[in-house]
Amino acid sequence: MSNHEPTSPIARGPVQPIDGRSIGVEPASPSPVVFSPEWLPSAPMAKRGRHSRVRRLRSNARRVRVVSAGVMTAVIGLSVGLMATQSASAGQVSLQNHSSSGSGFGSGGSNARSSPAPGGASGTIGSTSKSSFTLTTSAGQKVSVDETSTTKYEKKSNSTTASAITKGEQVLVLGTVNGTTIASTQVIVESKSASGSSTSAASKVIPFNAGAPTTSKQVGQIPANWSQGSGTIVSGTAANKATEAALAAYPGGIADRVVKLSNGEYNVHYIGVNWPHHVFVNQNFKVVGAL
């Protein structure tokens, strides 16, 4: 061994070289990284972690199902509501259609259309007031009559005044019909002979009775190709003459509209009786049939 060779391991501290400059020490070997056992999850903890994640997933899935169910319930509820509304609307339309062509409801009411139209009624005056009176038809239908400053009164083919309207008188009322109410344009006080003939003709009319089935029969001539709802509603002189003719032949109902047909004849529609519902009047204002 040379005297210049070190006899001990290389020093780990600083040394002073000959030229006086510092020389860094030899770096120590890096210490190995050691993972402490507490850094590694134990098997039970790992299982608990997995179980926790599974529970969270299941919980999320349940929440999704609950929300979905709520949305579906809302949608179903909305659909049912719409169907109910549509069903109610359809039922209302059906009832209105029936009301326009079915029988009346006796003294308890009427199946009149919702839109007022020219027509009239005849019967015996009941109570009276300054601007209105009531009458009862030969079929038992009660009618309210409104009088105005333009209402015309007639008795024995002569003009008269409202003073002629007294209890017990037989009258024919013409005007705008709205259900069982008539806004009168003309009130005709009928003679005793006319009221007698009306009573005789009334035996043809079938009064309305609650719960009784609608009578279906045909008398006289019915216009060819006629169908309910056909024709055009008329007013004025034509409506008044057709109404007067129909009520003379078949008193007891309320004529709530007069329709002119394509062949020139008229269909006078009745409410407040079981039969007839339609009285047909020709161009000469003569009754030719009833249905």
Beta strands, then each sheet from edge to edge (+ up, - down):
strand 1: 117-128
strand 2: 132-136
strand 3: 142-146
strand 4: 152-155
strand 5: 158-160
strand 6: 170-178
strand 7: 181-189
strand 8: 206-207
strand 9: 219-220
strand 10: 232-233
strand 11: 254-260
strand 12: 266-271
strand 13: 273-275
strand 14: 278-281
strand 15: 287-290
sheet 1: 5+ 4- 7- 3- 2+ 1- 6+
sheet 2: 8+ 13-
sheet 3: 9+ 15- 14+ 12- 11+ 10-
end
